[in-house]
């Protein structure tokens, strides 16, 4: 069975998570959090399922981890590194 995914624009995803869409652009540019797909028009499209990963990053940020620390941690998460 083929699943149909709802793709959200950057603005829609940002609004859903109460962040500025520039934050999503920045995270994509630095390789921290990227959209599931990019259209031929260059637009970024996110899936609702990516919300879990995005909120996880926000939680780590709320714990005062730097962007670099978050990137390192996400590569190989472990209780010791946390």
Buried (B, 14 or more C-beta within 10 A) or exposed (E): EEEEEEBBBBEBBBEEBEBEBEBBBEBBEEEBBBBBEEEEEEEBBBBBEBBEEBEBBBEBEEEEBEBEBBBEBBEEEEEEEE
